[in-house]
Amino acid sequence: MGRKSTIHRLAPETKSYIEAMLATGAQTLDELIADLQQRFPAEAKAGGLPSRSALHRYGSKLDRRLAAIKASTEAARMISEHAGDSQDARSEALTALVQTELFEAILNLQEADDPDIDAGERVGMLSAAAKNIATLTRSSVNLKKFQAEVAEAARKKAFADAAQQATETAKQQGLSKTGVEALRAAILGAL
């Protein structure tokens, strides 16, 4: 079982401050260490603040997570802007993004040499991921069913519209009532 990183063992206030400073990227690691020592003198004196390498490892992971969130958000925004929502394409795209993230998270958990994750935490995360995957799968199945129903309704409407248009045109051209009905039946028969 790996030992938790120094940052995970910090008080929530200290950890949040570090995460905020790393997320802004406004300080170098040396500047952040100096800032932490000044802001949290008791922890600094007790040797409870993270080392430069711990900050670097944690910052790298935080950067990857922030980049993934940013990319997912951007992808969802682009899909939302370009997709009509008659078939709920946005939900499909969001489901795919979440599935991708869960897959990546599971791959990361399989890295046995990660000292930041202990075995109990890993099992809990895998259990939560499995539940979320099951929910996503049900959601995806329901979404596909909904999309199939919408596509079928659109296809029927297109044939009905075509039959109506053909009927009106045939009448205007003087086609007999029997001929108009035969034409209409032929078009609707394609359903």
TIVO-2410 file (N, C-alpha, C; in nm, 3 decimals):
# residues 191
REC num residu      c1      c2      c3 atome chaine
REC   1      M   0.084  -0.118   0.000     N      A
REC   1      M   0.000   0.000   0.000    CA      A
REC   1      M   0.089   0.124   0.000     C      A
REC   2      G   0.062   0.212  -0.091     N      A
REC   2      G   0.141   0.333  -0.102    CA      A
REC   2      G   0.107   0.433   0.007     C      A
REC   3      R   0.202   0.514   0.038     N      A
REC   3      R   0.181   0.616   0.139    CA      A
REC   3      R   0.123   0.740   0.072     C      A
REC   4      K   0.030   0.806   0.141     N      A
REC   4      K  -0.029   0.927   0.084    CA      A
REC   4      K   0.076   1.036   0.073     C      A
REC   5      S   0.061   1.118  -0.028     N      A
REC   5      S   0.157   1.226  -0.048    CA      A
REC   5      S   0.143   1.329   0.063     C      A
REC   6      T   0.245   1.407   0.077     N      A
REC   6      T   0.245   1.513   0.178    CA      A
REC   6      T   0.125   1.604   0.160     C      A
REC   7      I   0.092   1.633   0.038     N      A
REC   7      I  -0.017   1.727   0.010    CA      A
REC   7      I  -0.152   1.669   0.054     C      A
REC   8      H  -0.171   1.539   0.034     N      A
REC   8      H  -0.297   1.477   0.075    CA      A
REC   8      H  -0.312   1.474   0.227     C      A
REC   9      R  -0.202   1.480   0.299     N      A
REC   9      R  -0.208   1.477   0.445    CA      A
REC   9      R  -0.220   1.616   0.506     C      A
REC  10      L  -0.218   1.719   0.426     N      A
REC  10      L  -0.227   1.856   0.477    CA      A
REC  10      L  -0.369   1.890   0.521     C      A
REC  11      A  -0.380   1.995   0.600     N      A
REC  11      A  -0.512   2.046   0.639    CA      A
REC  11      A  -0.583   2.092   0.511     C      A
REC  12      P  -0.716   2.074   0.507     N      A
REC  12      P  -0.790   2.112   0.385    CA      A
REC  12      P  -0.763   2.255   0.340     C      A
REC  13      E  -0.751   2.346   0.436     N      A
REC  13      E  -0.725   2.486   0.400    CA      A
REC  13      E  -0.592   2.501   0.328     C      A
REC  14      T  -0.490   2.434   0.379     N      A
REC  14      T  -0.357   2.442   0.318    CA      A
REC  14      T  -0.358   2.377   0.181     C      A
REC  15      K  -0.421   2.260   0.173     N      A
REC  15      K  -0.428   2.189   0.045    CA      A
REC  15      K  -0.503   2.273  -0.059     C      A
REC  16      S  -0.614   2.332  -0.019     N      A
REC  16      S  -0.691   2.416  -0.112    CA      A
REC  16      S  -0.608   2.534  -0.160     C      A
REC  17      Y  -0.533   2.593  -0.067     N      A
REC  17      Y  -0.449   2.708  -0.106    CA      A
REC  17      Y  -0.345   2.664  -0.209     C      A
REC  18      I  -0.282   2.551  -0.183     N      A
REC  18      I  -0.181   2.501  -0.278    CA      A
REC  18      I  -0.243   2.473  -0.414     C      A
REC  19      E  -0.358   2.409  -0.414     N      A
REC  19      E  -0.425   2.378  -0.542    CA      A
REC  19      E  -0.459   2.506  -0.618     C      A
REC  20      A  -0.507   2.606  -0.544     N      A
REC  20      A  -0.542   2.733  -0.609    CA      A
REC  20      A  -0.419   2.799  -0.668     C      A
REC  21      M  -0.309   2.798  -0.593     N      A
REC  21      M  -0.186   2.861  -0.642    CA      A
REC  21      M  -0.129   2.784  -0.761     C      A
REC  22      L  -0.134   2.650  -0.754     N      A
REC  22      L  -0.085   2.571  -0.868    CA      A
REC  22      L  -0.172   2.593  -0.991     C      A
REC  23      A  -0.302   2.604  -0.969     N      A
REC  23      A  -0.395   2.622  -1.082    CA      A
REC  23      A  -0.373   2.755  -1.152     C      A
REC  24      T  -0.340   2.859  -1.075     N      A
REC  24      T  -0.318   2.990  -1.138    CA      A
REC  24      T  -0.186   2.992  -1.213     C      A
REC  25      G  -0.089   2.916  -1.166     N      A
REC  25      G   0.041   2.913  -1.232    CA      A
REC  25      G   0.116   3.045  -1.221     C      A
REC  26      A   0.077   3.126  -1.124     N      A
REC  26      A   0.137   3.259  -1.110    CA      A
REC  26      A   0.272   3.255  -1.039     C      A
REC  27      Q   0.304   3.145  -0.976     N      A
REC  27      Q   0.430   3.137  -0.901    CA      A
REC  27      Q   0.512   3.018  -0.949     C      A
REC  28      T   0.645   3.035  -0.936     N      A
REC  28      T   0.731   2.919  -0.958    CA      A
REC  28      T   0.721   2.832  -0.833     C      A
REC  29      L   0.773   2.711  -0.841     N      A
REC  29      L   0.767   2.623  -0.724    CA      A
REC  29      L   0.844   2.684  -0.606     C      A
REC  30      D   0.958   2.745  -0.634     N      A
REC  30      D   1.035   2.808  -0.526    CA      A
REC  30      D   0.958   2.924  -0.465     C      A
REC  31      E   0.891   3.002  -0.547     N      A
REC  31      E   0.810   3.112  -0.494    CA      A
REC  31      E   0.692   3.058  -0.412     C      A
REC  32      L   0.634   2.948  -0.458     N      A
REC  32      L   0.522   2.889  -0.385    CA      A
REC  32      L   0.569   2.835  -0.249     C      A
REC  33      I   0.685   2.773  -0.247     N      A
REC  33      I   0.739   2.723  -0.120    CA      A
REC  33      I   0.762   2.838  -0.023     C      A
REC  34      A   0.820   2.946  -0.073     N      A
REC  34      A   0.844   3.063   0.013    CA      A
REC  34      A   0.711   3.121   0.061     C      A
REC  35      D   0.614   3.126  -0.026     N      A
REC  35      D   0.481   3.177   0.009    CA      A
REC  35      D   0.417   3.088   0.117     C      A
REC  36      L   0.428   2.957   0.100     N      A
REC  36      L   0.370   2.863   0.197    CA      A
REC  36      L   0.438   2.877   0.334     C      A
REC  37      Q   0.569   2.892   0.331     N      A
REC  37      Q   0.642   2.906   0.456    CA      A
REC  37      Q   0.600   3.033   0.531     C      A
REC  38      Q   0.572   3.138   0.455     N      A
REC  38      Q   0.529   3.264   0.516    CA      A
REC  38      Q   0.384   3.255   0.563     C      A
REC  39      R   0.299   3.192   0.484     N      A
REC  39      R   0.156   3.185   0.513    CA      A
REC  39      R   0.124   3.083   0.623     C      A
REC  40      F   0.200   2.974   0.628     N      A
REC  40      F   0.176   2.868   0.725    CA      A
REC  40      F   0.304   2.841   0.806     C      A
REC  41      P   0.343   2.936   0.891     N      A
REC  41      P   0.472   2.923   0.962    CA      A
REC  41      P   0.476   2.804   1.059     C      A
REC  42      A   0.363   2.771   1.121     N      A
REC  42      A   0.365   2.659   1.216    CA      A
REC  42      A   0.395   2.528   1.144     C      A
REC  43      E   0.329   2.508   1.029     N      A
REC  43      E   0.352   2.385   0.951    CA      A
REC  43      E   0.495   2.383   0.897     C      A
REC  44      A   0.544   2.501   0.856     N      A
REC  44      A   0.681   2.508   0.804    CA      A
REC  44      A   0.782   2.472   0.913     C      A
REC  45      K   0.758   2.523   1.033     N      A
REC  45      K   0.850   2.497   1.143    CA      A
REC  45      K   0.848   2.349   1.183     C      A
REC  46      A   0.728   2.287   1.172     N      A
REC  46      A   0.714   2.146   1.207    CA      A
REC  46      A   0.756   2.053   1.093     C      A
REC  47      G   0.793   2.110   0.978     N      A
REC  47      G   0.832   2.028   0.863    CA      A
REC  47      G   0.714   1.963   0.795     C      A
REC  48      G   0.598   2.024   0.810     N      A
REC  48      G   0.476   1.966   0.755    CA      A
REC  48      G   0.437   2.015   0.617     C      A
REC  49      L   0.517   2.104   0.560     N      A
REC  49      L   0.484   2.153   0.425    CA      A
REC  49      L   0.546   2.060   0.321     C      A
REC  50      P   0.484   2.052   0.204     N      A
REC  50      P   0.536   1.962   0.101    CA      A
REC  50      P   0.670   2.010   0.045     C      A
REC  51      S   0.746   1.913  -0.002     N      A
REC  51      S   0.875   1.945  -0.064    CA      A
REC  51      S   0.852   1.998  -0.206     C      A
REC  52      R   0.960   2.046  -0.264     N      A
REC  52      R   0.953   2.097  -0.401    CA      A
REC  52      R   0.910   1.985  -0.497     C      A
REC  53      S   0.966   1.865  -0.479     N      A
REC  53      S   0.932   1.754  -0.569    CA      A
REC  53      S   0.787   1.710  -0.549     C      A
REC  54      A   0.737   1.714  -0.425     N      A
REC  54      A   0.596   1.679  -0.401    CA      A
REC  54      A   0.505   1.781  -0.468     C      A
REC  55      L   0.541   1.907  -0.458     N      A
REC  55      L   0.462   2.012  -0.526    CA      A
REC  55      L   0.466   1.991  -0.677     C      A
REC  56      H   0.582   1.955  -0.728     N      A
REC  56      H   0.596   1.933  -0.872    CA      A
REC  56      H   0.507   1.816  -0.918     C      A
REC  57      R   0.514   1.702  -0.845     N      A
REC  57      R   0.431   1.586  -0.882    CA      A
REC  57      R   0.282   1.621  -0.875     C      A
REC  58      Y   0.245   1.685  -0.765     N      A
REC  58      Y   0.103   1.719  -0.746    CA      A
REC  58      Y   0.059   1.820  -0.852     C      A
REC  59      G   0.145   1.916  -0.880     N      A
REC  59      G   0.113   2.017  -0.982    CA      A
REC  59      G   0.098   1.957  -1.121     C      A
REC  60      S   0.181   1.858  -1.151     N      A
REC  60      S   0.170   1.792  -1.282    CA      A
REC  60      S   0.037   1.720  -1.295     C      A
REC  61      K  -0.002   1.648  -1.189     N      A
REC  61      K  -0.132   1.579  -1.193    CA      A
REC  61      K  -0.246   1.680  -1.202     C      A
REC  62      L  -0.235   1.787  -1.126     N      A
REC  62      L  -0.340   1.890  -1.130    CA      A
REC  62      L  -0.348   1.952  -1.269     C      A
REC  63      D  -0.233   1.977  -1.330     N      A
REC  63      D  -0.232   2.032  -1.466    CA      A
REC  63      D  -0.301   1.938  -1.564     C      A
REC  64      R  -0.272   1.807  -1.552     N      A
REC  64      R  -0.336   1.710  -1.643    CA      A
REC  64      R  -0.488   1.710  -1.623     C      A
REC  65      R  -0.530   1.715  -1.497     N      A
REC  65      R  -0.674   1.715  -1.470    CA      A
REC  65      R  -0.739   1.843  -1.524     C      A
REC  66      L  -0.675   1.955  -1.500     N      A
REC  66      L  -0.732   2.082  -1.548    CA      A
REC  66      L  -0.736   2.085  -1.701     C      A
REC  67      A  -0.631   2.032  -1.765     N      A
REC  67      A  -0.629   2.028  -1.912    CA      A
REC  67      A  -0.740   1.937  -1.964     C      A
REC  68      A  -0.761   1.823  -1.896     N      A
REC  68      A  -0.868   1.732  -1.939    CA      A
REC  68      A  -1.005   1.796  -1.922     C      A
REC  69      I  -1.024   1.865  -1.811     N      A
REC  69      I  -1.153   1.932  -1.788    CA      A
REC  69      I  -1.174   2.041  -1.893     C      A
REC  70      K  -1.068   2.116  -1.920     N      A
REC  70      K  -1.078   2.224  -2.019    CA      A
REC  70      K  -1.111   2.166  -2.158     C      A
REC  71      A  -1.043   2.058  -2.195     N      A
REC  71      A  -1.068   1.997  -2.326    CA      A
REC  71      A  -1.210   1.941  -2.334     C      A
REC  72      S  -1.255   1.878  -2.227     N      A
REC  72      S  -1.391   1.824  -2.225    CA      A
REC  72      S  -1.494   1.935  -2.233     C      A
REC  73      T  -1.470   2.041  -2.160     N      A
REC  73      T  -1.563   2.154  -2.161    CA      A
REC  73      T  -1.569   2.216  -2.299     C      A
REC  74      E  -1.452   2.231  -2.361     N      A
REC  74      E  -1.448   2.290  -2.495    CA      A
REC  74      E  -1.518   2.200  -2.597     C      A
REC  75      A  -1.494   2.070  -2.585     N      A
REC  75      A  -1.560   1.976  -2.677    CA      A
REC  75      A  -1.712   1.981  -2.659     C      A
REC  76      A  -1.757   1.983  -2.535     N      A
REC  76      A  -1.901   1.989  -2.510    CA      A
REC  76      A  -1.960   2.119  -2.564     C      A
REC  77      R  -1.884   2.230  -2.548     N      A
REC  77      R  -1.932   2.359  -2.599    CA      A
REC  77      R  -1.944   2.355  -2.751     C      A
REC  78      M  -1.843   2.299  -2.817     N      A
REC  78      M  -1.846   2.293  -2.964    CA      A
REC  78      M  -1.960   2.203  -3.013     C      A
REC  79      I  -1.980   2.093  -2.945     N      A
REC  79      I  -2.088   2.002  -2.983    CA      A
REC  79      I  -2.222   2.072  -2.964     C      A
REC  80      S  -2.236   2.141  -2.852     N      A
REC  80      S  -2.360   2.212  -2.824    CA      A
REC  80      S  -2.389   2.317  -2.930     C      A
REC  81      E  -2.285   2.385  -2.978     N      A
REC  81      E  -2.303   2.490  -3.079    CA      A
REC  81      E  -2.338   2.434  -3.216     C      A
REC  82      H  -2.284   2.317  -3.250     N      A
REC  82      H  -2.299   2.265  -3.385    CA      A
REC  82      H  -2.403   2.156  -3.400     C      A
REC  83      A  -2.448   2.099  -3.292     N      A
REC  83      A  -2.543   1.988  -3.302    CA      A
REC  83      A  -2.684   2.037  -3.277     C      A
REC  84      G  -2.774   2.000  -3.366     N      A
REC  84      G  -2.914   2.020  -3.336    CA      A
REC  84      G  -2.948   1.923  -3.225     C      A
REC  85      D  -3.045   1.953  -3.147     N      A
REC  85      D  -3.068   1.867  -3.033    CA      A
REC  85      D  -3.193   1.780  -3.048     C      A
REC  86      S  -3.241   1.763  -3.171     N      A
REC  86      S  -3.360   1.682  -3.189    CA      A
REC  86      S  -3.334   1.537  -3.148     C      A
REC  87      Q  -3.211   1.492  -3.162     N      A
REC  87      Q  -3.178   1.355  -3.122    CA      A
REC  87      Q  -3.091   1.354  -2.996     C      A
REC  88      D  -3.088   1.462  -2.924     N      A
REC  88      D  -3.013   1.473  -2.800    CA      A
REC  88      D  -2.865   1.441  -2.820     C      A
REC  89      A  -2.808   1.501  -2.925     N      A
REC  89      A  -2.667   1.478  -2.957    CA      A
REC  89      A  -2.575   1.527  -2.847     C      A
REC  90      R  -2.616   1.632  -2.777     N      A
REC  90      R  -2.532   1.683  -2.669    CA      A
REC  90      R  -2.518   1.580  -2.557     C      A
REC  91      S  -2.628   1.516  -2.522     N      A
REC  91      S  -2.620   1.414  -2.417    CA      A
REC  91      S  -2.530   1.299  -2.460     C      A
REC  92      E  -2.540   1.263  -2.586     N      A
REC  92      E  -2.455   1.155  -2.637    CA      A
REC  92      E  -2.308   1.195  -2.628     C      A
REC  93      A  -2.279   1.319  -2.666     N      A
REC  93      A  -2.141   1.367  -2.661    CA      A
REC  93      A  -2.091   1.374  -2.517     C      A
REC  94      L  -2.175   1.423  -2.429     N      A
REC  94      L  -2.134   1.433  -2.288    CA      A
REC  94      L  -2.113   1.294  -2.228     C      A
REC  95      T  -2.199   1.201  -2.264     N      A
REC  95      T  -2.181   1.064  -2.215    CA      A
REC  95      T  -2.047   1.009  -2.264     C      A
REC  96      A  -2.016   1.034  -2.390     N      A
REC  96      A  -1.889   0.986  -2.444    CA      A
REC  96      A  -1.771   1.050  -2.372     C      A
REC  97      L  -1.782   1.179  -2.341     N      A
REC  97      L  -1.673   1.246  -2.270    CA      A
REC  97      L  -1.654   1.188  -2.130     C      A
REC  98      V  -1.766   1.163  -2.062     N      A
REC  98      V  -1.757   1.107  -1.927    CA      A
REC  98      V  -1.699   0.966  -1.934     C      A
REC  99      Q  -1.742   0.889  -2.032     N      A
REC  99      Q  -1.687   0.754  -2.047    CA      A
REC  99      Q  -1.537   0.759  -2.072     C      A
REC 100      T  -1.494   0.854  -2.152     N      A
REC 100      T  -1.350   0.868  -2.178    CA      A
REC 100      T  -1.275   0.901  -2.049     C      A
REC 101      E  -1.331   0.992  -1.972     N      A
REC 101      E  -1.267   1.030  -1.845    CA      A
REC 101      E  -1.261   0.912  -1.749     C      A
REC 102      L  -1.371   0.837  -1.740     N      A
REC 102      L  -1.372   0.721  -1.651    CA      A
REC 102      L  -1.269   0.617  -1.696     C      A
REC 103      F  -1.261   0.597  -1.826     N      A
REC 103      F  -1.164   0.502  -1.879    CA      A
REC 103      F  -1.022   0.545  -1.842     C      A
REC 104      E  -0.995   0.673  -1.860     N      A
REC 104      E  -0.862   0.725  -1.827    CA      A
REC 104      E  -0.834   0.711  -1.677     C      A
REC 105      A  -0.937   0.738  -1.595     N      A
REC 105      A  -0.920   0.725  -1.450    CA      A
REC 105      A  -0.889   0.581  -1.411     C      A
REC 106      I  -0.958   0.487  -1.474     N      A
REC 106      I  -0.932   0.347  -1.443    CA      A
REC 106      I  -0.791   0.308  -1.484     C      A
REC 107      L  -0.748   0.355  -1.599     N      A
REC 107      L  -0.611   0.326  -1.643    CA      A
REC 107      L  -0.510   0.383  -1.544     C      A
REC 108      N  -0.538   0.502  -1.495     N      A
REC 108      N  -0.447   0.563  -1.397    CA      A
REC 108      N  -0.443   0.483  -1.267     C      A
REC 109      L  -0.559   0.430  -1.228     N      A
REC 109      L  -0.564   0.351  -1.105    CA      A
REC 109      L  -0.487   0.220  -1.117     C      A
REC 110      Q  -0.476   0.171  -1.238     N      A
REC 110      Q  -0.406   0.045  -1.259    CA      A
REC 110      Q  -0.254   0.061  -1.246     C      A
REC 111      E  -0.208   0.184  -1.240     N      A
REC 111      E  -0.065   0.207  -1.221    CA      A
REC 111      E  -0.032   0.172  -1.076     C      A
REC 112      A   0.026   0.058  -1.055     N      A
REC 112      A   0.049   0.008  -0.919    CA      A
REC 112      A   0.153   0.089  -0.843     C      A
REC 113      D   0.235   0.162  -0.914     N      A
REC 113      D   0.344   0.232  -0.844    CA      A
REC 113      D   0.308   0.374  -0.804     C      A
REC 114      D   0.180   0.410  -0.812     N      A
REC 114      D   0.140   0.544  -0.772    CA      A
REC 114      D   0.134   0.551  -0.619     C      A
REC 115      P   0.225   0.625  -0.556     N      A
REC 115      P   0.227   0.629  -0.410    CA      A
REC 115      P   0.116   0.714  -0.351     C      A
REC 116      D   0.046   0.790  -0.434     N      A
REC 116      D  -0.058   0.878  -0.383    CA      A
REC 116      D  -0.190   0.805  -0.357     C      A
REC 117      I  -0.202   0.682  -0.403     N      A
REC 117      I  -0.329   0.611  -0.391    CA      A
REC 117      I  -0.308   0.484  -0.310     C      A
REC 118      D  -0.378   0.473  -0.197     N      A
REC 118      D  -0.366   0.350  -0.120    CA      A
REC 118      D  -0.468   0.248  -0.170     C      A
REC 119      A  -0.452   0.122  -0.130     N      A
REC 119      A  -0.534   0.013  -0.184    CA      A
REC 119      A  -0.682   0.033  -0.152     C      A
REC 120      G  -0.715   0.073  -0.029     N      A
REC 120      G  -0.855   0.094   0.007    CA      A
REC 120      G  -0.918   0.204  -0.074     C      A
REC 121      E  -0.844   0.311  -0.092     N      A
REC 121      E  -0.895   0.422  -0.173    CA      A
REC 121      E  -0.913   0.377  -0.318     C      A
REC 122      R  -0.820   0.296  -0.366     N      A
REC 122      R  -0.826   0.247  -0.503    CA      A
REC 122      R  -0.950   0.160  -0.525     C      A
REC 123      V  -0.978   0.069  -0.430     N      A
REC 123      V  -1.097  -0.017  -0.442    CA      A
REC 123      V  -1.223   0.068  -0.439     C      A
REC 124      G  -1.227   0.167  -0.351     N      A
REC 124      G  -1.343   0.255  -0.345    CA      A
REC 124      G  -1.363   0.332  -0.475     C      A
REC 125      M  -1.254   0.378  -0.532     N      A
REC 125      M  -1.265   0.453  -0.657    CA      A
REC 125      M  -1.311   0.362  -0.771     C      A
REC 126      L  -1.259   0.237  -0.774     N      A
REC 126      L  -1.300   0.144  -0.879    CA      A
REC 126      L  -1.447   0.108  -0.863     C      A
REC 127      S  -1.492   0.092  -0.739     N      A
REC 127      S  -1.633   0.061  -0.714    CA      A
REC 127      S  -1.721   0.176  -0.762     C      A
REC 128      A  -1.683   0.298  -0.728     N      A
REC 128      A  -1.760   0.415  -0.772    CA      A
REC 128      A  -1.758   0.425  -0.924     C      A
REC 129      A  -1.643   0.396  -0.984     N      A
REC 129      A  -1.635   0.402  -1.131    CA      A
REC 129      A  -1.726   0.298  -1.194     C      A
REC 130      A  -1.729   0.175  -1.135     N      A
REC 130      A  -1.814   0.069  -1.189    CA      A
REC 130      A  -1.961   0.110  -1.185     C      A
REC 131      K  -2.002   0.170  -1.073     N      A
REC 131      K  -2.142   0.217  -1.062    CA      A
REC 131      K  -2.170   0.324  -1.166     C      A
REC 132      N  -2.077   0.415  -1.182     N      A
REC 132      N  -2.097   0.522  -1.281    CA      A
REC 132      N  -2.100   0.469  -1.423     C      A
REC 133      I  -2.019   0.368  -1.450     N      A
REC 133      I  -2.018   0.308  -1.584    CA      A
REC 133      I  -2.152   0.240  -1.610     C      A
REC 134      A  -2.205   0.170  -1.509     N      A
REC 134      A  -2.336   0.105  -1.526    CA      A
REC 134      A  -2.444   0.209  -1.554     C      A
REC 135      T  -2.440   0.319  -1.482     N      A
REC 135      T  -2.538   0.426  -1.505    CA      A
REC 135      T  -2.522   0.484  -1.645     C      A
REC 136      L  -2.397   0.506  -1.685     N      A
REC 136      L  -2.372   0.561  -1.819    CA      A
REC 136      L  -2.419   0.465  -1.928     C      A
REC 137      T  -2.397   0.336  -1.905     N      A
REC 137      T  -2.439   0.237  -2.004    CA      A
REC 137      T  -2.591   0.238  -2.019     C      A
REC 138      R  -2.662   0.241  -1.906     N      A
REC 138      R  -2.810   0.249  -1.913    CA      A
REC 138      R  -2.852   0.376  -1.984     C      A
REC 139      S  -2.787   0.485  -1.950     N      A
REC 139      S  -2.818   0.613  -2.014    CA      A
REC 139      S  -2.793   0.606  -2.163     C      A
REC 140      S  -2.682   0.546  -2.202     N      A
REC 140      S  -2.648   0.536  -2.344    CA      A
REC 140      S  -2.751   0.450  -2.418     C      A
REC 141      V  -2.793   0.339  -2.357     N      A
REC 141      V  -2.894   0.253  -2.421    CA      A
REC 141      V  -3.025   0.329  -2.437     C      A
REC 142      N  -3.067   0.398  -2.334     N      A
REC 142      N  -3.191   0.476  -2.342    CA      A
REC 142      N  -3.179   0.587  -2.446     C      A
REC 143      L  -3.063   0.650  -2.452     N      A
REC 143      L  -3.041   0.755  -2.551    CA      A
REC 143      L  -3.049   0.700  -2.693     C      A
REC 144      K  -2.986   0.585  -2.717     N      A
REC 144      K  -2.991   0.523  -2.851    CA      A
REC 144      K  -3.135   0.488  -2.888     C      A
REC 145      K  -3.211   0.439  -2.791     N      A
REC 145      K  -3.352   0.406  -2.816    CA      A
REC 145      K  -3.429   0.533  -2.853     C      A
REC 146      F  -3.406   0.640  -2.777     N      A
REC 146      F  -3.471   0.768  -2.805    CA      A
REC 146      F  -3.433   0.819  -2.943     C      A
REC 147      Q  -3.304   0.811  -2.977     N      A
REC 147      Q  -3.258   0.858  -3.108    CA      A
REC 147      Q  -3.322   0.776  -3.221     C      A
REC 148      A  -3.336   0.645  -3.200     N      A
REC 148      A  -3.399   0.560  -3.302    CA      A
REC 148      A  -3.546   0.600  -3.318     C      A
REC 149      E  -3.613   0.629  -3.207     N      A
REC 149      E  -3.754   0.670  -3.215    CA      A
REC 149      E  -3.768   0.804  -3.288     C      A
REC 150      V  -3.679   0.896  -3.259     N      A
REC 150      V  -3.683   1.027  -3.325    CA      A
REC 150      V  -3.654   1.011  -3.474     C      A
REC 151      A  -3.557   0.928  -3.509     N      A
REC 151      A  -3.525   0.907  -3.651    CA      A
REC 151      A  -3.642   0.841  -3.724     C      A
REC 152      E  -3.709   0.745  -3.659     N      A
REC 152      E  -3.823   0.678  -3.721    CA      A
REC 152      E  -3.939   0.777  -3.740     C      A
REC 153      A  -3.962   0.860  -3.640     N      A
REC 153      A  -4.069   0.960  -3.651    CA      A
REC 153      A  -4.037   1.060  -3.763     C      A
REC 154      A  -3.911   1.099  -3.775     N      A
REC 154      A  -3.871   1.193  -3.880    CA      A
REC 154      A  -3.887   1.129  -4.018     C      A
REC 155      R  -3.853   0.999  -4.028     N      A
REC 155      R  -3.867   0.929  -4.156    CA      A
REC 155      R  -4.014   0.919  -4.195     C      A
REC 156      K  -4.101   0.884  -4.100     N      A
REC 156      K  -4.245   0.875  -4.130    CA      A
REC 156      K  -4.301   1.011  -4.170     C      A
REC 157      K  -4.259   1.116  -4.102     N      A
REC 157      K  -4.307   1.251  -4.136    CA      A
REC 157      K  -4.261   1.290  -4.276     C      A
REC 158      A  -4.137   1.256  -4.311     N      A
REC 158      A  -4.086   1.291  -4.444    CA      A
REC 158      A  -4.168   1.220  -4.552     C      A
REC 159      F  -4.201   1.092  -4.530     N      A
REC 159      F  -4.283   1.019  -4.629    CA      A
REC 159      F  -4.424   1.078  -4.634     C      A
REC 160      A  -4.481   1.112  -4.518     N      A
REC 160      A  -4.616   1.169  -4.516    CA      A
REC 160      A  -4.617   1.303  -4.588     C      A
REC 161      D  -4.514   1.385  -4.565     N      A
REC 161      D  -4.504   1.514  -4.634    CA      A
REC 161      D  -4.489   1.494  -4.785     C      A
REC 162      A  -4.406   1.397  -4.824     N      A
REC 162      A  -4.387   1.370  -4.966    CA      A
REC 162      A  -4.516   1.321  -5.030     C      A
REC 163      A  -4.589   1.234  -4.958     N      A
REC 163      A  -4.716   1.183  -5.010    CA      A
REC 163      A  -4.817   1.296  -5.025     C      A
REC 164      Q  -4.821   1.385  -4.929     N      A
REC 164      Q  -4.913   1.499  -4.934    CA      A
REC 164      Q  -4.880   1.590  -5.053     C      A
REC 165      Q  -4.751   1.619  -5.068     N      A
REC 165      Q  -4.707   1.705  -5.178    CA      A
REC 165      Q  -4.737   1.641  -5.313     C      A
REC 166      A  -4.709   1.511  -5.324     N      A
REC 166      A  -4.736   1.441  -5.450    CA      A
REC 166      A  -4.885   1.436  -5.480     C      A
REC 167      T  -4.967   1.417  -5.376     N      A
REC 167      T  -5.112   1.413  -5.394    CA      A
REC 167      T  -5.163   1.547  -5.447     C      A
REC 168      E  -5.118   1.656  -5.387     N      A
REC 168      E  -5.162   1.790  -5.431    CA      A
REC 168      E  -5.117   1.818  -5.573     C      A
REC 169      T  -4.993   1.782  -5.604     N      A
REC 169      T  -4.940   1.804  -5.739    CA      A
REC 169      T  -5.016   1.719  -5.841     C      A
REC 170      A  -5.043   1.594  -5.807     N      A
REC 170      A  -5.116   1.505  -5.898    CA      A
REC 170      A  -5.256   1.556  -5.926     C      A
REC 171      K  -5.321   1.609  -5.820     N      A
REC 171      K  -5.455   1.665  -5.838    CA      A
REC 171      K  -5.451   1.785  -5.931     C      A
REC 172      Q  -5.352   1.872  -5.910     N      A
REC 172      Q  -5.339   1.991  -5.995    CA      A
REC 172      Q  -5.312   1.953  -6.140     C      A
REC 173      Q  -5.246   1.841  -6.162     N      A
REC 173      Q  -5.215   1.797  -6.298    CA      A
REC 173      Q  -5.327   1.716  -6.361     C      A
REC 174      G  -5.436   1.699  -6.286     N      A
REC 174      G  -5.553   1.632  -6.341    CA      A
REC 174      G  -5.551   1.481  -6.333     C      A
REC 175      L  -5.468   1.425  -6.249     N      A
REC 175      L  -5.465   1.280  -6.232    CA      A
REC 175      L  -5.597   1.236  -6.169     C      A
REC 176      S  -5.647   1.124  -6.210     N      A
REC 176      S  -5.775   1.074  -6.156    CA      A
REC 176      S  -5.763   1.047  -6.007     C      A
REC 177      K  -5.880   1.042  -5.941     N      A
REC 177      K  -5.883   1.016  -5.798    CA      A
REC 177      K  -5.817   0.882  -5.767     C      A
REC 178      T  -5.843   0.784  -5.851     N      A
REC 178      T  -5.782   0.651  -5.833    CA      A
REC 178      T  -5.631   0.658  -5.850     C      A
REC 179      G  -5.588   0.736  -5.948     N      A
REC 179      G  -5.443   0.752  -5.970    CA      A
REC 179      G  -5.377   0.824  -5.854     C      A
REC 180      V  -5.445   0.927  -5.801     N      A
REC 180      V  -5.389   1.001  -5.686    CA      A
REC 180      V  -5.376   0.908  -5.567     C      A
REC 181      E  -5.480   0.829  -5.541     N      A
REC 181      E  -5.476   0.737  -5.426    CA      A
REC 181      E  -5.367   0.631  -5.446     C      A
REC 182      A  -5.351   0.584  -5.568     N      A
REC 182      A  -5.247   0.485  -5.595    CA      A
REC 182      A  -5.107   0.544  -5.572     C      A
REC 183      L  -5.091   0.670  -5.616     N      A
REC 183      L  -4.963   0.739  -5.596    CA      A
REC 183      L  -4.935   0.756  -5.447     C      A
REC 184      R  -5.037   0.802  -5.374     N      A
REC 184      R  -5.023   0.823  -5.229    CA      A
REC 184      R  -4.990   0.691  -5.160     C      A
REC 185      A  -5.061   0.586  -5.195     N      A
REC 185      A  -5.036   0.455  -5.132    CA      A
REC 185      A  -4.896   0.405  -5.163     C      A
REC 186      A  -4.850   0.432  -5.285     N      A
REC 186      A  -4.716   0.387  -5.323    CA      A
REC 186      A  -4.610   0.457  -5.240     C      A
REC 187      I  -4.629   0.588  -5.220     N      A
REC 187      I  -4.531   0.663  -5.140    CA      A
REC 187      I  -4.537   0.619  -4.995     C      A
REC 188      L  -4.656   0.610  -4.938     N      A
REC 188      L  -4.669   0.572  -4.797    CA      A
REC 188      L  -4.632   0.425  -4.776     C      A
REC 189      G  -4.647   0.348  -4.881     N      A
REC 189      G  -4.610   0.206  -4.871    CA      A
REC 189      G  -4.461   0.187  -4.848     C      A
REC 190      A  -4.385   0.290  -4.876     N      A
REC 190      A  -4.241   0.284  -4.853    CA      A
REC 190      A  -4.208   0.288  -4.706     C      A
REC 191      L  -4.308   0.320  -4.623     N      A
REC 191      L  -4.285   0.324  -4.479    CA      A
REC 191      L  -4.254   0.185  -4.434     C      A
***
